[in-house]
């Protein structure tokens, strides 16, 4: 079942339960069961509305706010226990006490929500919170990574966090592409959904789906960045523009293409390597081969060896707009 459908079903069941309780109470305490049902329904809808308004509040923010509220109440209690209002009338004492609890509670909550875990050590000096490592942060993925096809192997390798999060609207986007027809994009999307099913069955490469309601007025990339900031997650993508936007807003963004380029083996002048020659070069005597990572090497005087694997010596390199191009000589002729 879709996670959002499950949430809506639970909300409906809660409102129905509130109406049933209202009917039971209305038959005993109110004039009619209908009034009780109306009161119970209004109460249930109010709770559901409060739940929707709090969808941007995480458990970490809620726990921090609760801690700040307790600190604020403690300061208010200390202020009132000092008997500074002993000479005031009882009504004035009650009113000023209410103001003190409200003001200190609000300030405590705001300060706690804006503070990080290290700053809590100022309040509780002998309690140290474990510093979360970057590897422990969840990884939020976008549709491009799912369609890319490398997520499953990357997750199973153990280089990513154990917590991979796929937003519901991203999953809906991939599903929509898969239902778009018989084009290449639809085939890629359906294959990506099959790979996700395989990941889910693999204990070493699982993921969780975040039940985020889609916002038609907001661009999906903007929703991704906001969700990553809310979850304190790292954003995994292959889009350099999305990486730039996320990093500008303080969100850690991982570009899989940047990682691939960083892991390419470096070829130095004078290195020897085995190279399969797959096509002709620009000059009549040249042949071209590729390393495992796609690096192109032009071998001089190797046209007669086309289709064979030869040993070559790297002689020079040329930086082009498509990457680094290497020139080599046959080992026998070097």
Secondary structure, 3 states (H helix, E strand, C coil): CCHHHHHHHHHHHHHHHHHHHHHHHHHHCCCCHHHHHHHHHHHHHHHHHHHHHCCCCCHHHHHHHHHHHHHHHHHHHHHHHCCCCCCCCHHHHHHHHHHHHHHHHHHHHHHHHHCCCHHHHHCCCCCCCCCCCHHHCCEEECHHHHHHCCHHHHHHHCCCCCCEEEEHHHHHHHHHHHCCCCCHHHHHHHHHHHHHHHHHHCHHHCCEEECCCCCCCCCHHHHHHHHHHHHCCEEEECCHHHHHHHHHCCCCEEEHHHHHHHCCCCCCCCCEEEEEEEEECCCCCCEEEECCCCCEEEEECCHHHCCCEEEEEEEEEEEECCEEEEEEEECCCC
